[in-house]
């Protein structure tokens, strides 16, 4: 990189957590988040934290493949809610562009930003780019996630997973999210980046601030978020400097340094790709690790099938990813006027692809609101996206989840929900902030 994002602070920010900061802001002023007034404005986070989003999307799917929201705190956009429509849009990246951002936050117009007293804060990343630039940057990191690399990493993932499971308490209630899901995924990220182990929880901290789009609706929190992400950039810039004159290694930072497609990134682009890799590698796997436990407790017949037949585990992973859908949406923008499943979408209009709805689409998945680890087409889930922007780390996520279930089965571990269940207040990351459990044996 040509310039340094920020001078490194003497002490890295570690608190408050994004969820705590937003909760505090809402307690002090419930109107701090602009009101969502339209019936089908599913950008509102309360329906996710209260787990009541399912009937709203079901009603939309019954009424059509996509629906216009005209007056939302995030501006105007199309809700794309069916499996077939999302797959169609993803297959046409030139017509429905990813440039400019992938979350509903980037659906905001300049006028809407001005209304909120904000300036646009863009972090370019390869998932939010079109070809050919997207292709070169994606190819830089893709070799880390090849089948041969997954095979090479499996023994270490299995060792770390088994070691952690063996430390879990019996006969007492603990938080699965913090003790298992965060620890396993943060450790994996630290290894991918060759990140200082003692600071690995910073990765979780940064991921949470980066992935909570609703924070951007609160000016003070958005300014805090930007500062935290700049600190993240400064930390990684130090690692970049340390490795710039060293021989190439297999960690993601070294791969970027030695890639013509990425070694001249601007500070903003560097931060953007870090956010992509951290959120993609942390929130998705971590929330599915928690979602599996919650779903098995909700559907004990499926947990019994898992306990009786470990050969179902690979398919159970796909079904749990479908059922949880750890990232709720992705955003696209139309590059020209088009007819889309009976609707006219004009150039420049934003489309929000609700993966969380596509994965419950009754036209594809029978009895879609039920977990079924024998589901024949579970692999058709769109949780990782589709087409050129399909998640580059999907194989690694699937591997981590498979190993977790295999190691739990090996130990005859049954995990019961035994206390508080708290979900993330967000419309982008779909997951759990707390899941209190107790372990028995089957």
Secondary structure, 3 states (H helix, E strand, C coil): CCCCCCCCCCCCCCCCCHHHHHHHHHHHCHHHCCCCCCCCCCCCCHHHHCCCCHHHHHHHHHHCCEEEECCCCCCCEEEECCHHHHHHHHCCCCCEECCCCCCHHHHCCHHHHHHCCCCCCCCCCHHHCCCCHHHHHHHHHHHHHCHHHHHHHHHHHHHHHHHHHCCCCCCCCEEHHHHHHHHHHHHHHHHHHCCCHHHCHHHHHHHHHHHCHHHHHCHHHHHHHHHHHHHHHHHHHHHHHHHHCCCCCCCHHHHHHCCCCCCCCCHHHHHHHHHHHHHHHHHHHHHHHHHHHHHHHHCHHHHHHHHHCHHHHHHHHHHHHHHHCCECEEEEEECCCEEECCEEECCCCEEEEEHHHHCCCCCCCCCCCCCCCCCCCHHHCCCCCCHHHCCCCHHHHHHHHHHHHHHHHHCCEEEEEEEEEEECCCCCECCEEEEEEEEEEC
